[in-house]
Amino acid sequence: MNLREKLTQAAQGSGAAPALARYMLNAFAELPFVSAAELGRAVGVSEATVGRFCRQLGYANLRALKDELRHDIGDAPWLLRDRLEELRGEDGETALARGLELEIAGLARIYEQARSPDWARTAARLAGARQVWVAGFQTEAGLAQYFAAQLGYLRPGVRLVDTAAGNFADVLLAGETDACLVLFEARRYSRLARLLAAEAQARAIPVVLITDEHCSWDAGLTDATLRVSTATGQFWDGTAQMASLGNLLLNSTFRELGPGVRDRMEAIASLYGSVTGHVGGPPPKS
């Protein structure tokens, strides 16, 4: 049984060990670069608990677990070892090199997810649902707005949720039987995101959550959860990977929609040209 299979088996149930297993599965590509202390902080357990969990999996400690993982990964091109060593030699900026490692590993994981059944179902749902609602809270509101605008070019029936109304009536009372909801959320999580997901599920509205690897409130409240790594070694968690995931998901949706997208985009471009116009283009029609 390989490490991923061991973690999948250990992820069942509740408690510290399953929480560690779920986190490690969600952040699998980043495991070679995390310490036991960092892993414990991410899950909310002690470093000793991390050590005990590793022993339960059959490893002497986290270092032994990572040694096996590094052996499995080998010298994969995305690690860019030579370039990382070069960065480490530039004024001792090891933090910058570590950040690059984490960013590349996180991006690789997004592309791994793009081959999963959940991803395929989500793309089909975004292409086929009559109505798609998109919402983001706090700093993720901009990510949601960007995703909704891009998806709106590909297909009609895409709307941002009115998060300022205080009731989510636009989504929950729309009466649309063929709809889905896409949520963007990262820690610290807004209680409104969980509330909206729960209310949507209660009304049989499928929920897709795009979130970070720390999120644990989604169990039973989403039809698909797509996770990104936000650990970059910088002052703020980096949610830029959510935009990367969104772009890749839009591409998959485009492929689901087929050649009819071209006619819609040409029509939108024509309308934009006649109403607003572009820099260097002909002036809008008066």
N, C-alpha and C positions, 0 to 999 in steps of 0.2 A: 504494500500500500504506500503510495507516494504522499508527500506532505499535503498536497491539496486535498486528497481523499481523506487523510486523517483529520484535517481541519473541518471538512464538510461533515464528517461523522460527529466531531466534537461540538459542532455549532448548534446541535439540537437542544432545546430546553432553555432554562433560565439560570442565572448565576454568573459568577466571574469567569469560569472556564468557557461556557458557550459565548459569552460576550467577547472574550479574547479571540476565540476561533472565528467569530463573524467579522470582527475588525480585521484580523489577519487575512482572511479571504478577500475582503473588500480592498485591502491595501497590499495585495500579494506582490505586486511588482516593486513596491517600495521596501519590502522586508529586509533585503540585504543592507539597507542603509539606516535602519533604526536601532536604537539601543533599548535595553530592557526598561530603563527609566522612562524613555520617551513612549514606549509602548504602554507602560503602566499608566502614565499621565493621560494618554489618549483615551483609555478605556475607563479610567477612574479606579484603578487597583494599584496595589503596591508592587515594587520591583520583585519582592519575594514571591508574590502570587504568580508573576510572569514566569519565574524560574520553576515553580511547582508545575505550572501548566506545561512547560516544555518537557519536564520529566514524565508527565502523564502521556505525552505524545511519543516518548521513547528517546528523548535527547537529553544529554547531560545538562545542558543549559541553552540559552538563546544563541550563543556563539556556535554551538554544535549544529543547531537547527539551520542557522544561516550558512554555515559551511556546506551543508548538503544542498541548500538552495542555490548557492553560488556555483556549485559543481553542476547542477542541473541547467542553470542559465548559461554557464560557460562564458565565452568572450563574445556575447551577443553584440552586434554592431551598435545598437542604440545606447550602449553604455559609454561609447566614445572615450575609451580609457586614455588614449594618447592626448586628446584635447583636454581632458580633465586634469591630467598631470601637468600640462602646460599652464593651465589656469592656476593650479596650486603654486606654481613657481613664480607667479606674478605678484610680487609684494606680499606673499604669504596669504593670499585671499582664499583660504580654504572654504570659507562660508559661501563664497560665490560659486566655487566648484561644486560644493555639496548641493546648492540650490539648483544648479544645472542638472545634476544627477536626478534629483527628485522631480524636476519638471519633465525631463525626458521619460523617466519611468512612468509618471502619471499619464503622459500622452500615449505611451505604448499600451497602457491598460485600457484607455478609451477605445483604441482600435481593436483590442481583444474583445471588448464588450460588443462591438459592432457585429461580431459574428455569432452572438448569442440568440437563442429563441425569443427572449424578452425584447431584444432590440428589433427583431423582425416583426414581432406582433405590434410593437409600438409604432413603427413606421407605417405598417398597414392601417393601423387605427387612425393615425394622423392624416393619412391620405383618404380614408373612406368615411370617416364620421361626418355627419351633416354639419355639426357645430363643434368647433374646438375653442375651449376657453383656456387662457394662459394667465397665470398669476405669479407674482414674486413679492416678497416682503422685505422691508429694510433695504440693505444694500443690493439685494438680488432683484429688486424691482426693475432696474435697468436691464438686467439680463433677460427678464421676462418680456419687456417691451421690445427689445431687439429681436428675440425669437419670434414673437407674434408678428412683427412687421415683416420679417423675412418669409415666414410661412404664409402670410397674407398675399405675397406676390405669387406664390405657387397655387393657391386655391382660395375660394371664397369661404365665408362662414367662420372666420377667425376673429376672436375678440379678446381684448384684455379685460380681466375681471375688474370691476369697480371696487377697489379695496378701501375707498374712502367713505362709501355709503353706510358702512356699519352693519350690514345685514346679508350681503352676498345674494340678494334676491335676484339679481340679473342671471346668476347661474342656477340657483336652487329652485326658483319658481318659473323658469323659462318654459317648462313643459315639453322640452325637446327630448324625445326618446332615443335619439341617435346622436349623442354628444360625448365628449371626453374633456378632461381637465388636465392641464400640464402645470405642475408647480415647480418653481425654482426656490430652493431654500438651503441655507447653510447656517452653521452655529454662530451665535447663540440663537436658537430657533424661536421664531415668533409663534406664540400660542395660536394665532389666527391661521397659520398654515395647517396645523394639525386639526383644528376645528373645521376648516373648509374641507379638508380631505375626508374627515369622518362624515360630515353632512352630505357630501357628494356620494360617498359610498352607500350611505343609507338610502339614497335616491337612485341607486343603480347607475350612477355616472362613473365610468371608468376613470381612474386617477393614475397619472404618470408622474412620478416624483424624480426630479433631477437634483441631487443633493451631494453632500460630502461623505467621506468614509466614516464619520463619527455618528451619523444619524441612526437612532435606534427606535424612534417613535413610529416608524412607518409600518410595523408589523400588523397585518390585517386591514390596513387602511389604503393600500395602493394595489393596483393591478400590475405595475412594473415600477421598480426603483432602479434608477441608473445613477451610479456613484462615481465621483471623481476625487482625486487626491487634491487637497488644498494645502498640504504641507510643503513649503518651499524654503524653510529656514529663514524667512524674512519676518519683519515685525508683524505684518498682517498675514492671516491666512490668504492664500491666493485663489480667488474664484474664477480666474481667467480660463481654467480648464473646463468650466461649465459652458463657456462660449464655444470652446473647441468641440465639446460633445454636442452642443446644439447644432453647430454647423454640419457636423458629420451626420447627425440625425436628419437634418433638413435634406441633405444629399440623398439619404436612403428614402425619404418621403418622396422626393422628386422622381426617383426611379420607380417607385410604386405608382405614381400618378400617370406616368407615361408621356407620350408626345403631345397630348392636349395642353400641357403646361405652356408650351411655346406660344400658342395663340393667346392665352391669358396674359402672359408677360408682354407680348407685343402690344396688346390692347392697353395695358396699364402704361407702358412707355409712351404710347401715342397720346393718351390722356394727360400724362404728366407734361409732355412737351407742349401741349396746347394750353395748359393751365398755368404751369409754373416755369418750365424750361430748365435748361442746364447751362452752366458756364461755357461760353464759346459756341453755343447752339443758336438757332434762330429764335427771335423773341416770341413770347407767347402770343396767341391770337387774342386780339382785343374784342 
